[in-house]
Amino acid sequence: MSRLTRGWLFAVISSWLLFAVLPDRANAQKPGEGAKTPEAQVRAALADAIKRLDDGDTRGFLEYYFPTEQLRQLRQANAVEQTADRLKQQPEILDGIRTRLRKAAKGAPKFDRSQSVAEFILTPEPGDTPKPPEFKEPTVNDVKLVGLGNDLETVLRKAEELLEKKDTDGFVKNMFPAGELRHPEAASRHAALLQRLKDNPKLLEQMATDIKAMQKLKPTLSEAKDVAEYRIPGTTIEITKTQSVTTPERVFKLQLVEGAWRLPDNTTPARRAVALNLTKPLPAAGQFAGAQGQEKITFERFGDQWRLAP
């Protein structure tokens, strides 16, 4: 995926994928802002985390309190909003998180020497062991795929023709990943994508240019011959008579699905990974394992903000 971020494929697919764009909260008051001592700050963050869950603000909870590395992964997968929505649909997980946060609020935090890590040991109570959430396969629509065939040269030529005719609807239906076309919200996502392409005609031109360049290249096929990889070399751009820059190589892939070549399906594995993530007790179910069989919740300070640590 990282290789595609420089190309138009990522630009197009990212608008269809989970399209979770974090809101700009730079001017919003941070949880615990104004509290003077580390304990007051971490308690304010803990209270705010509980309130967000009570209010159903699962997205705000993820943004402000999810462990940093997990939040980074969700952002890279464009999956923040979908994860927040899935949490709302699984109240047993939210109840588990809330229960442990409320237990932590009853205790006293233990700080490290830097006063930047606060640990709450949770006192076990009868019936504390939660039932692991059941894994549920993401919902998909039963859509019969169309395509441009199984000959790569023909597919690229027809795809170029669709773009040059500005037939974006035909391009999407014939070339977009199966996971996108079978997504339960495919209709609204399709409409949003077409509007985005309409508002950005230069993107269509670049797509047609890149497909034209791909036709001049010999693709590398996977061992199963179901993935074709095209590498478009970087180009040198002269800035001044003595200075120039070389753009990086771009990698594009096509995937053979049900007898036709189309853009690779990153949506299906991403949605399944989110669903699997929610069945794990750490951190989705709110269980933060402690030493010697104890349960604990750890908060870590980043700047003036406290958030959960795994």
Short mmCIF file of the C-alpha atoms (twelve columns), coordinates in Angstrom:
data_MODEL
# 
_entry.id   MODEL 
# 
loop_
_atom_site.group_PDB 
_atom_site.id 
_atom_site.type_symbol 
_atom_site.label_atom_id 
_atom_site.label_alt_id 
_atom_site.label_comp_id 
_atom_site.label_asym_id 
_atom_site.label_seq_id 
_atom_site.Cartn_x 
_atom_site.Cartn_y 
_atom_site.Cartn_z 
_atom_site.pdbx_PDB_model_num 
ATOM 1   C CA . MET A 1   0.000   0.000   0.000   1 
ATOM 2   C CA . SER A 2   2.780   2.425   0.848   1 
ATOM 3   C CA . ARG A 3   4.041   2.190   -2.706  1 
ATOM 4   C CA . LEU A 4   0.677   3.328   -4.054  1 
ATOM 5   C CA . THR A 5   0.462   6.462   -1.967  1 
ATOM 6   C CA . ARG A 6   2.346   8.417   -4.581  1 
ATOM 7   C CA . GLY A 7   0.025   7.439   -7.438  1 
ATOM 8   C CA . TRP A 8   -3.490  8.263   -8.494  1 
ATOM 9   C CA . LEU A 9   -4.691  4.768   -7.563  1 
ATOM 10  C CA . PHE A 10  -4.286  5.549   -3.891  1 
ATOM 11  C CA . ALA A 11  -5.897  8.949   -4.358  1 
ATOM 12  C CA . VAL A 12  -8.945  7.335   -5.930  1 
ATOM 13  C CA . ILE A 13  -9.168  4.268   -3.704  1 
ATOM 14  C CA . SER A 14  -8.655  6.256   -0.515  1 
ATOM 15  C CA . SER A 15  -11.802 8.237   -1.281  1 
ATOM 16  C CA . TRP A 16  -13.693 4.933   -1.474  1 
ATOM 17  C CA . LEU A 17  -12.050 3.076   1.351   1 
ATOM 18  C CA . LEU A 18  -13.099 3.835   4.861   1 
ATOM 19  C CA . PHE A 19  -12.707 7.599   4.312   1 
ATOM 20  C CA . ALA A 20  -12.195 8.405   8.002   1 
ATOM 21  C CA . VAL A 21  -10.729 11.927  8.061   1 
ATOM 22  C CA . LEU A 22  -9.955  13.165  11.528  1 
ATOM 23  C CA . PRO A 23  -11.541 16.522  12.349  1 
ATOM 24  C CA . ASP A 24  -9.400  19.511  13.099  1 
ATOM 25  C CA . ARG A 25  -9.575  19.991  16.844  1 
ATOM 26  C CA . ALA A 26  -6.524  22.153  17.191  1 
ATOM 27  C CA . ASN A 27  -8.575  24.910  18.785  1 
ATOM 28  C CA . ALA A 28  -10.613 22.597  21.013  1 
ATOM 29  C CA . GLN A 29  -9.816  22.410  24.702  1 
ATOM 30  C CA . LYS A 30  -7.762  19.329  25.447  1 
ATOM 31  C CA . PRO A 31  -8.957  16.924  28.152  1 
ATOM 32  C CA . GLY A 32  -7.381  17.902  31.450  1 
ATOM 33  C CA . GLU A 33  -6.351  21.339  30.189  1 
ATOM 34  C CA . GLY A 34  -6.137  23.702  33.137  1 
ATOM 35  C CA . ALA A 35  -5.465  20.952  35.676  1 
ATOM 36  C CA . LYS A 36  -2.268  21.719  37.585  1 
ATOM 37  C CA . THR A 37  -0.842  18.464  38.958  1 
ATOM 38  C CA . PRO A 38  -0.113  15.267  36.994  1 
ATOM 39  C CA . GLU A 39  -2.715  13.421  39.086  1 
ATOM 40  C CA . ALA A 40  -5.348  16.086  38.406  1 
ATOM 41  C CA . GLN A 41  -4.529  15.962  34.697  1 
ATOM 42  C CA . VAL A 42  -4.709  12.176  34.370  1 
ATOM 43  C CA . ARG A 43  -7.924  12.069  36.422  1 
ATOM 44  C CA . ALA A 44  -9.436  14.733  34.158  1 
ATOM 45  C CA . ALA A 45  -8.447  12.656  31.116  1 
ATOM 46  C CA . LEU A 46  -9.926  9.529   32.720  1 
ATOM 47  C CA . ALA A 47  -13.196 11.344  33.477  1 
ATOM 48  C CA . ASP A 48  -13.341 12.718  29.936  1 
ATOM 49  C CA . ALA A 49  -12.724 9.252   28.442  1 
ATOM 50  C CA . ILE A 50  -15.607 7.808   30.490  1 
ATOM 51  C CA . LYS A 51  -17.908 10.698  29.530  1 
ATOM 52  C CA . ARG A 52  -17.173 10.269  25.831  1 
ATOM 53  C CA . LEU A 53  -18.105 6.585   26.025  1 
ATOM 54  C CA . ASP A 54  -21.245 7.404   28.038  1 
ATOM 55  C CA . ASP A 55  -22.200 9.990   25.395  1 
ATOM 56  C CA . GLY A 56  -21.554 7.562   22.530  1 
ATOM 57  C CA . ASP A 57  -18.574 9.588   21.257  1 
ATOM 58  C CA . THR A 58  -16.528 6.519   20.321  1 
ATOM 59  C CA . ARG A 59  -14.663 8.422   17.627  1 
ATOM 60  C CA . GLY A 60  -13.549 11.067  20.114  1 
ATOM 61  C CA . PHE A 61  -12.496 8.296   22.501  1 
ATOM 62  C CA . LEU A 62  -10.312 6.732   19.800  1 
ATOM 63  C CA . GLU A 63  -8.811  10.058  18.769  1 
ATOM 64  C CA . TYR A 64  -7.954  11.189  22.270  1 
ATOM 65  C CA . TYR A 65  -7.335  7.967   24.201  1 
ATOM 66  C CA . PHE A 66  -6.552  5.003   21.946  1 
ATOM 67  C CA . PRO A 67  -2.891  3.907   22.308  1 
ATOM 68  C CA . THR A 68  -0.707  5.925   19.952  1 
ATOM 69  C CA . GLU A 69  0.572   3.066   17.809  1 
ATOM 70  C CA . GLN A 70  -2.889  1.544   17.320  1 
ATOM 71  C CA . LEU A 71  -4.321  4.958   16.428  1 
ATOM 72  C CA . ARG A 72  -1.517  5.468   13.901  1 
ATOM 73  C CA . GLN A 73  -2.367  2.127   12.282  1 
ATOM 74  C CA . LEU A 74  -6.054  3.033   12.090  1 
ATOM 75  C CA . ARG A 75  -5.218  6.375   10.498  1 
ATOM 76  C CA . GLN A 76  -2.948  4.734   7.931   1 
ATOM 77  C CA . ALA A 77  -5.747  2.293   7.067   1 
ATOM 78  C CA . ASN A 78  -8.292  5.144   6.978   1 
ATOM 79  C CA . ALA A 79  -10.241 3.101   9.517   1 
ATOM 80  C CA . VAL A 80  -10.860 5.440   12.467  1 
ATOM 81  C CA . GLU A 81  -14.481 6.159   11.655  1 
ATOM 82  C CA . GLN A 82  -15.367 2.567   10.817  1 
ATOM 83  C CA . THR A 83  -13.752 1.292   14.021  1 
ATOM 84  C CA . ALA A 84  -15.722 3.874   16.000  1 
ATOM 85  C CA . ASP A 85  -18.949 2.749   14.298  1 
ATOM 86  C CA . ARG A 86  -18.174 -0.923  14.954  1 
ATOM 87  C CA . LEU A 87  -17.582 -0.174  18.632  1 
ATOM 88  C CA . LYS A 88  -21.051 1.381   18.834  1 
ATOM 89  C CA . GLN A 89  -22.475 -1.819  17.383  1 
ATOM 90  C CA . GLN A 90  -20.816 -3.993  20.054  1 
ATOM 91  C CA . PRO A 91  -22.038 -2.717  23.448  1 
ATOM 92  C CA . GLU A 92  -20.341 -5.582  25.302  1 
ATOM 93  C CA . ILE A 93  -16.972 -4.152  24.304  1 
ATOM 94  C CA . LEU A 94  -17.902 -0.622  25.347  1 
ATOM 95  C CA . ASP A 95  -19.245 -1.905  28.664  1 
ATOM 96  C CA . GLY A 96  -15.950 -3.700  29.296  1 
ATOM 97  C CA . ILE A 97  -13.952 -0.535  28.632  1 
ATOM 98  C CA . ARG A 98  -16.255 1.638   30.744  1 
ATOM 99  C CA . THR A 99  -16.204 -0.815  33.654  1 
ATOM 100 C CA . ARG A 100 -12.413 -0.799  33.816  1 
ATOM 101 C CA . LEU A 101 -12.097 2.929   33.408  1 
ATOM 102 C CA . ARG A 102 -14.565 3.450   36.266  1 
ATOM 103 C CA . LYS A 103 -12.600 1.033   38.416  1 
ATOM 104 C CA . ALA A 104 -9.461  3.015   37.661  1 
ATOM 105 C CA . ALA A 105 -11.219 6.239   38.672  1 
ATOM 106 C CA . LYS A 106 -11.814 4.753   42.146  1 
ATOM 107 C CA . GLY A 107 -8.113  4.060   42.670  1 
ATOM 108 C CA . ALA A 108 -4.966  6.119   43.075  1 
ATOM 109 C CA . PRO A 109 -2.542  6.366   40.152  1 
ATOM 110 C CA . LYS A 110 1.075   5.317   40.607  1 
ATOM 111 C CA . PHE A 111 3.483   7.532   38.633  1 
ATOM 112 C CA . ASP A 112 6.928   6.787   37.275  1 
ATOM 113 C CA . ARG A 113 9.847   9.067   38.135  1 
ATOM 114 C CA . SER A 114 9.234   11.298  35.132  1 
ATOM 115 C CA . GLN A 115 5.577   11.815  36.133  1 
ATOM 116 C CA . SER A 116 4.657   11.008  32.524  1 
ATOM 117 C CA . VAL A 117 3.297   7.468   33.043  1 
ATOM 118 C CA . ALA A 118 0.418   6.777   35.408  1 
ATOM 119 C CA . GLU A 119 -0.659  3.250   36.317  1 
ATOM 120 C CA . PHE A 120 -3.999  2.312   37.870  1 
ATOM 121 C CA . ILE A 121 -4.238  -1.170  39.406  1 
ATOM 122 C CA . LEU A 122 -7.780  -2.546  39.116  1 
ATOM 123 C CA . THR A 123 -9.291  -4.420  42.035  1 
ATOM 124 C CA . PRO A 124 -11.016 -7.582  40.752  1 
ATOM 125 C CA . GLU A 125 -14.707 -8.009  41.430  1 
ATOM 126 C CA . PRO A 126 -17.029 -11.016 41.036  1 
ATOM 127 C CA . GLY A 127 -18.061 -11.560 37.426  1 
ATOM 128 C CA . ASP A 128 -15.239 -9.449  36.047  1 
ATOM 129 C CA . THR A 129 -14.100 -11.948 33.420  1 
ATOM 130 C CA . PRO A 130 -15.804 -10.802 30.214  1 
ATOM 131 C CA . LYS A 131 -16.919 -13.135 27.466  1 
ATOM 132 C CA . PRO A 132 -14.686 -12.653 24.418  1 
ATOM 133 C CA . PRO A 133 -16.572 -10.826 21.646  1 
ATOM 134 C CA . GLU A 134 -17.648 -13.035 18.783  1 
ATOM 135 C CA . PHE A 135 -15.996 -12.461 15.421  1 
ATOM 136 C CA . LYS A 136 -18.419 -11.425 12.699  1 
ATOM 137 C CA . GLU A 137 -17.471 -11.299 9.044   1 
ATOM 138 C CA . PRO A 138 -18.028 -7.802  7.600   1 
ATOM 139 C CA . THR A 139 -21.269 -7.400  5.685   1 
ATOM 140 C CA . VAL A 140 -21.012 -7.378  1.885   1 
ATOM 141 C CA . ASN A 141 -23.528 -6.950  -0.901  1 
ATOM 142 C CA . ASP A 142 -23.993 -9.681  -3.491  1 
ATOM 143 C CA . VAL A 143 -22.997 -7.808  -6.644  1 
ATOM 144 C CA . LYS A 144 -22.136 -9.473  -9.948  1 
ATOM 145 C CA . LEU A 145 -18.874 -8.008  -11.157 1 
ATOM 146 C CA . VAL A 146 -18.384 -6.780  -14.691 1 
ATOM 147 C CA . GLY A 147 -14.968 -6.087  -16.119 1 
ATOM 148 C CA . LEU A 148 -12.875 -5.462  -19.192 1 
ATOM 149 C CA . GLY A 149 -11.587 -8.999  -19.628 1 
ATOM 150 C CA . ASN A 150 -8.537  -11.083 -18.753 1 
ATOM 151 C CA . ASP A 151 -6.120  -9.732  -21.337 1 
ATOM 152 C CA . LEU A 152 -3.987  -7.030  -19.711 1 
ATOM 153 C CA . GLU A 153 -3.275  -5.080  -22.897 1 
ATOM 154 C CA . THR A 154 -6.967  -4.986  -23.793 1 
ATOM 155 C CA . VAL A 155 -7.974  -3.998  -20.269 1 
ATOM 156 C CA . LEU A 156 -5.553  -1.055  -20.168 1 
ATOM 157 C CA . ARG A 157 -6.582  0.122   -23.629 1 
ATOM 158 C CA . LYS A 158 -10.299 0.012   -22.774 1 
ATOM 159 C CA . ALA A 159 -9.667  1.679   -19.403 1 
ATOM 160 C CA . GLU A 160 -7.845  4.511   -21.179 1 
ATOM 161 C CA . GLU A 161 -10.738 4.888   -23.623 1 
ATOM 162 C CA . LEU A 162 -13.247 5.140   -20.738 1 
ATOM 163 C CA . LEU A 163 -11.196 7.864   -19.076 1 
ATOM 164 C CA . GLU A 164 -10.686 9.816   -22.275 1 
ATOM 165 C CA . LYS A 165 -14.469 9.743   -22.830 1 
ATOM 166 C CA . LYS A 166 -14.799 10.878  -19.192 1 
ATOM 167 C CA . ASP A 167 -16.957 7.817   -18.535 1 
ATOM 168 C CA . THR A 168 -16.016 7.665   -14.861 1 
ATOM 169 C CA . ASP A 169 -19.063 5.573   -14.021 1 
ATOM 170 C CA . GLY A 170 -18.001 2.911   -16.527 1 
ATOM 171 C CA . PHE A 171 -14.415 3.057   -15.290 1 
ATOM 172 C CA . VAL A 172 -15.496 2.530   -11.669 1 
ATOM 173 C CA . LYS A 173 -17.848 -0.356  -12.457 1 
ATOM 174 C CA . ASN A 174 -15.304 -2.155  -14.625 1 
ATOM 175 C CA . MET A 175 -12.043 -1.390  -12.850 1 
ATOM 176 C CA . PHE A 176 -12.684 -0.740  -9.172  1 
ATOM 177 C CA . PRO A 177 -11.888 -3.380  -6.509  1 
ATOM 178 C CA . ALA A 178 -14.468 -6.038  -5.737  1 
ATOM 179 C CA . GLY A 179 -14.471 -5.039  -2.064  1 
ATOM 180 C CA . GLU A 180 -15.503 -1.496  -2.950  1 
ATOM 181 C CA . LEU A 181 -18.268 -2.493  -5.341  1 
ATOM 182 C CA . ARG A 182 -19.623 -4.981  -2.789  1 
ATOM 183 C CA . HIS A 183 -19.331 -2.647  0.188   1 
ATOM 184 C CA . PRO A 184 -22.693 -2.213  2.002   1 
ATOM 185 C CA . GLU A 185 -22.438 1.555   1.442   1 
ATOM 186 C CA . ALA A 186 -21.184 1.248   -2.144  1 
ATOM 187 C CA . ALA A 187 -23.919 3.461   -3.632  1 
ATOM 188 C CA . SER A 188 -23.180 6.510   -1.472  1 
ATOM 189 C CA . ARG A 189 -19.435 6.000   -1.762  1 
ATOM 190 C CA . HIS A 190 -19.741 5.695   -5.530  1 
ATOM 191 C CA . ALA A 191 -21.660 8.974   -5.697  1 
ATOM 192 C CA . ALA A 192 -19.086 10.728  -3.500  1 
ATOM 193 C CA . LEU A 193 -16.255 9.427   -5.676  1 
ATOM 194 C CA . LEU A 194 -17.879 10.558  -8.934  1 
ATOM 195 C CA . GLN A 195 -18.389 14.007  -7.453  1 
ATOM 196 C CA . ARG A 196 -14.765 14.147  -6.376  1 
ATOM 197 C CA . LEU A 197 -13.582 13.202  -9.851  1 
ATOM 198 C CA . LYS A 198 -15.947 15.755  -11.378 1 
ATOM 199 C CA . ASP A 199 -14.473 18.432  -9.125  1 
ATOM 200 C CA . ASN A 200 -10.904 17.391  -10.010 1 
ATOM 201 C CA . PRO A 201 -10.664 16.959  -13.825 1 
ATOM 202 C CA . LYS A 202 -6.857  17.035  -13.590 1 
ATOM 203 C CA . LEU A 203 -7.023  13.749  -11.671 1 
ATOM 204 C CA . LEU A 204 -8.806  12.074  -14.593 1 
ATOM 205 C CA . GLU A 205 -6.173  13.413  -16.972 1 
ATOM 206 C CA . GLN A 206 -3.374  12.049  -14.790 1 
ATOM 207 C CA . MET A 207 -5.080  8.664   -14.553 1 
ATOM 208 C CA . ALA A 208 -5.322  8.454   -18.339 1 
ATOM 209 C CA . THR A 209 -1.672  9.510   -18.679 1 
ATOM 210 C CA . ASP A 210 -0.527  6.856   -16.220 1 
ATOM 211 C CA . ILE A 211 -2.545  4.092   -17.884 1 
ATOM 212 C CA . LYS A 212 -1.025  5.121   -21.197 1 
ATOM 213 C CA . ALA A 213 2.438   4.820   -19.625 1 
ATOM 214 C CA . MET A 214 1.566   1.402   -18.183 1 
ATOM 215 C CA . GLN A 215 0.728   0.114   -21.647 1 
ATOM 216 C CA . LYS A 216 4.358   0.644   -22.688 1 
ATOM 217 C CA . LEU A 217 5.669   -1.478  -19.809 1 
ATOM 218 C CA . LYS A 218 5.941   -5.221  -19.305 1 
ATOM 219 C CA . PRO A 219 4.269   -6.137  -16.003 1 
ATOM 220 C CA . THR A 220 5.680   -8.490  -13.381 1 
ATOM 221 C CA . LEU A 221 3.188   -11.256 -12.609 1 
ATOM 222 C CA . SER A 222 2.798   -12.904 -9.222  1 
ATOM 223 C CA . GLU A 223 3.484   -16.624 -8.844  1 
ATOM 224 C CA . ALA A 224 -0.241  -17.338 -9.029  1 
ATOM 225 C CA . LYS A 225 -0.483  -15.009 -12.060 1 
ATOM 226 C CA . ASP A 226 -3.349  -13.118 -10.448 1 
ATOM 227 C CA . VAL A 227 -1.504  -9.857  -9.664  1 
ATOM 228 C CA . ALA A 228 0.250   -7.725  -12.300 1 
ATOM 229 C CA . GLU A 229 2.698   -5.055  -11.118 1 
ATOM 230 C CA . TYR A 230 3.723   -2.075  -13.236 1 
ATOM 231 C CA . ARG A 231 6.646   0.147   -12.270 1 
ATOM 232 C CA . ILE A 232 6.674   3.616   -13.824 1 
ATOM 233 C CA . PRO A 233 10.177  5.101   -13.533 1 
ATOM 234 C CA . GLY A 234 10.702  8.493   -11.962 1 
ATOM 235 C CA . THR A 235 11.293  11.480  -14.199 1 
ATOM 236 C CA . THR A 236 13.833  14.255  -13.893 1 
ATOM 237 C CA . ILE A 237 12.427  17.774  -13.614 1 
ATOM 238 C CA . GLU A 238 14.753  20.710  -14.227 1 
ATOM 239 C CA . ILE A 239 14.227  23.509  -11.720 1 
ATOM 240 C CA . THR A 240 17.073  25.751  -12.811 1 
ATOM 241 C CA . LYS A 241 20.016  25.327  -15.176 1 
ATOM 242 C CA . THR A 242 22.025  23.764  -12.353 1 
ATOM 243 C CA . GLN A 243 19.309  22.159  -10.245 1 
ATOM 244 C CA . SER A 244 16.921  19.312  -10.948 1 
ATOM 245 C CA . VAL A 245 14.844  16.808  -8.995  1 
ATOM 246 C CA . THR A 246 13.868  13.244  -9.840  1 
ATOM 247 C CA . THR A 247 10.394  12.084  -8.989  1 
ATOM 248 C CA . PRO A 248 10.190  8.677   -7.294  1 
ATOM 249 C CA . GLU A 249 9.265   5.467   -9.061  1 
ATOM 250 C CA . ARG A 250 5.558   4.682   -8.895  1 
ATOM 251 C CA . VAL A 251 4.122   1.178   -8.573  1 
ATOM 252 C CA . PHE A 252 0.655   0.247   -9.842  1 
ATOM 253 C CA . LYS A 253 -1.041  -3.131  -9.521  1 
ATOM 254 C CA . LEU A 254 -3.956  -4.907  -11.140 1 
ATOM 255 C CA . GLN A 255 -5.638  -7.992  -9.705  1 
ATOM 256 C CA . LEU A 256 -7.375  -10.790 -11.600 1 
ATOM 257 C CA . VAL A 257 -10.767 -11.283 -9.948  1 
ATOM 258 C CA . GLU A 258 -13.480 -13.566 -11.301 1 
ATOM 259 C CA . GLY A 259 -11.969 -13.546 -14.775 1 
ATOM 260 C CA . ALA A 260 -11.252 -9.809  -15.146 1 
ATOM 261 C CA . TRP A 261 -8.349  -7.516  -14.267 1 
ATOM 262 C CA . ARG A 262 -9.206  -4.669  -11.927 1 
ATOM 263 C CA . LEU A 263 -7.639  -2.495  -9.225  1 
ATOM 264 C CA . PRO A 264 -6.412  -4.488  -6.193  1 
ATOM 265 C CA . ASP A 265 -8.825  -5.024  -3.330  1 
ATOM 266 C CA . ASN A 266 -7.455  -3.377  -0.185  1 
ATOM 267 C CA . THR A 267 -10.905 -2.793  1.287   1 
ATOM 268 C CA . THR A 268 -11.845 -6.397  2.091   1 
ATOM 269 C CA . PRO A 269 -8.706  -7.227  4.119   1 
ATOM 270 C CA . ALA A 270 -8.861  -3.836  5.866   1 
ATOM 271 C CA . ARG A 271 -12.501 -4.348  6.927   1 
ATOM 272 C CA . ARG A 272 -11.752 -7.891  8.089   1 
ATOM 273 C CA . ALA A 273 -8.726  -6.706  10.071  1 
ATOM 274 C CA . VAL A 274 -10.905 -4.137  11.845  1 
ATOM 275 C CA . ALA A 275 -13.475 -6.832  12.684  1 
ATOM 276 C CA . LEU A 276 -10.745 -9.132  14.027  1 
ATOM 277 C CA . ASN A 277 -9.221  -6.286  16.026  1 
ATOM 278 C CA . LEU A 278 -12.467 -5.801  17.884  1 
ATOM 279 C CA . THR A 279 -12.398 -9.403  19.146  1 
ATOM 280 C CA . LYS A 280 -9.043  -8.913  20.855  1 
ATOM 281 C CA . PRO A 281 -9.101  -8.159  24.560  1 
ATOM 282 C CA . LEU A 282 -6.301  -5.599  24.233  1 
ATOM 283 C CA . PRO A 283 -7.152  -2.856  23.838  1 
ATOM 284 C CA . ALA A 284 -10.618 -3.132  22.257  1 
ATOM 285 C CA . ALA A 285 -12.251 -4.962  25.159  1 
ATOM 286 C CA . GLY A 286 -10.721 -2.629  27.709  1 
ATOM 287 C CA . GLN A 287 -8.490  -5.239  29.371  1 
ATOM 288 C CA . PHE A 288 -5.046  -3.956  30.214  1 
ATOM 289 C CA . ALA A 289 -3.065  -6.830  31.722  1 
ATOM 290 C CA . GLY A 290 -0.945  -6.122  34.774  1 
ATOM 291 C CA . ALA A 291 1.868   -7.896  36.532  1 
ATOM 292 C CA . GLN A 292 1.342   -10.955 38.719  1 
ATOM 293 C CA . GLY A 293 -2.172  -11.587 37.460  1 
ATOM 294 C CA . GLN A 294 -3.355  -8.055  38.234  1 
ATOM 295 C CA . GLU A 295 -5.246  -5.934  35.782  1 
ATOM 296 C CA . LYS A 296 -4.105  -2.402  35.235  1 
ATOM 297 C CA . ILE A 297 -4.772  0.603   33.057  1 
ATOM 298 C CA . THR A 298 -1.826  2.766   32.100  1 
ATOM 299 C CA . PHE A 299 -1.973  6.338   30.881  1 
ATOM 300 C CA . GLU A 300 0.992   7.982   29.190  1 
ATOM 301 C CA . ARG A 301 1.513   11.704  28.745  1 
ATOM 302 C CA . PHE A 302 2.293   13.149  25.312  1 
ATOM 303 C CA . GLY A 303 2.905   16.866  25.685  1 
ATOM 304 C CA . ASP A 304 -0.042  18.067  27.751  1 
ATOM 305 C CA . GLN A 305 -2.341  15.199  26.760  1 
ATOM 306 C CA . TRP A 306 -2.760  11.859  28.546  1 
ATOM 307 C CA . ARG A 307 -3.789  8.775   26.577  1 
ATOM 308 C CA . LEU A 308 -3.947  5.028   27.135  1 
ATOM 309 C CA . ALA A 309 -0.819  2.936   26.752  1 
ATOM 310 C CA . PRO A 310 -1.012  -0.736  25.678  1 
# 
